[in-house]
């Protein structure tokens, strides 16, 4: 199977099939990225992300991660969408405001059990930038270098924000544990539990 780099090089050389293969490889991850943050607008944002990527395909630096470049475009598309929703009022601040604060609804999703639903709610209570960071870390397995490229911040800042994001997520879930909504042992291996949601959640 050809790597992202090989497909990108072929696509730049005029191989349309290589471009389609790249998009097919990443479409599920891109859909996952948007579906926890927006509702009916998801398909438009996915399409807009791919179109922007087509227009900017020659700007991907040699040796850079195509996946990170794609998700940087997706992040910018999401931020633009949130700004349009709040036109006429103060611009949203992804570092302090959550999807819940901004009144966005996720795409209709079916969590197989209540525990997974609690995780989804807790993620959506994080500031948007931290929600993005954790989801790409947990569900897409992105490295610190890739996350830094997506978010356009230094790797040291990525590590600091990951620490903060995990702490906030744990704080939200500890409240659920105290109310009896989650078993206490869930928090003992929070990272593995959070990662498991990627494969166990389904769209309705």
C-alpha positions, -999 to 999 in steps of 0.1 A, spaced: 0 0 0 14 34 -10 21 59 18 5 93 21 37 109 8 37 87 -23 0 93 -30 5 130 -25 35 131 -49 15 112 -75 -15 135 -70 6 165 -75 19 150 -107 -17 147 -120 -28 113 -108 -64 119 -98 -68 84 -85 -40 90 -60 -59 121 -47 -91 101 -44 -72 73 -25 -58 99 -1 -93 112 7 -108 77 10 -80 69 35 -88 98 57 -126 104 52 -136 83 83 -112 102 106 -124 136 92 -160 126 97 -152 116 133 -135 150 138 -166 170 128 -194 148 141 -186 154 178 -188 192 173 -214 200 147 -247 187 135 -262 190 100 -233 211 88 -209 183 91 -211 172 54 -206 207 42 -175 211 64 -160 178 52 -166 189 16 -151 223 22 -121 208 39 -114 185 9 -119 214 -16 -95 236 4 -70 207 4 -73 203 -34 -65 240 -38 -36 239 -14 -21 205 -22 12 220 -35 17 239 -2 23 207 18 59 209 28 81 180 17 83 154 45 54 169 63 25 148 75 -4 150 50 -28 139 77 -17 168 100 -21 192 71 -56 179 63 -66 183 99 -52 218 102 -75 227 73 -103 210 91 -96 229 123 -96 262 104 -129 252 87 -144 245 121 -132 278 136 -146 297 106 -179 279 110 -181 288 146 -172 325 138 -200 326 112 -225 313 137 -216 341 161 -214 369 136 -224 402 152 -213 392 187 -178 386 201 -157 361 182 -156 326 198 -124 318 218 -115 281 212 -91 282 242 -118 292 267 -152 283 252 -166 248 247 -189 234 220 -216 235 247 -208 271 255 -212 279 218 -245 261 214 -234 236 188 -249 202 186 -231 170 176 -242 149 147 -267 122 158 -247 95 174 -255 62 191 -232 54 220 -235 17 229 -237 24 266 -241 52 291 -204 53 300 -196 63 264 -222 90 264 -207 104 296 -173 106 278 -189 124 248 -205 150 271 -173 155 290 -153 161 258 -178 186 246 -175 205 279 -138 212 272 -127 243 254 -129 235 217 -91 236 212 -86 211 240 -114 189 227 -97 188 193 -64 181 209 -76 151 230 -97 136 202 -68 137 177 -45 123 204 -69 95 216 -88 86 184 -63 93 157 -31 85 176 -14 116 165 22 123 177 32 154 195 48 166 163 16 161 142 -5 178 169 19 208 169 15 210 131 -23 208 132 -27 234 160 2 255 148 19 257 182 52 245 196 55 209 207 61 220 243 28 239 242 11 207 229 24 188 259 12 215 283 -22 216 268 -25 178 268 -18 178 305 -44 205 311 -70 188 288 -66 154 306 -69 171 339 -102 189 329 -116 157 314 -108 138 346 -124 166 367 -156 164 346 -157 126 349 -150 126 386 -182 144 391 -200 117 371 -184 90 393 -195 108 425 -231 108 412 -229 71 404 -229 74 367 -195 57 362 -176 31 381 -146 45 400 -122 22 381 -129 40 349 -106 68 360 -78 44 367 -71 39 330 -88 69 315 -66 71 284 -74 35 273 -111 40 280 -112 72 260 -95 56 231 -120 27 231 -148 51 221 -134 55 186 -143 19 177 -173 13 199 -194 44 191 -217 44 161 -236 70 141 -273 68 143 
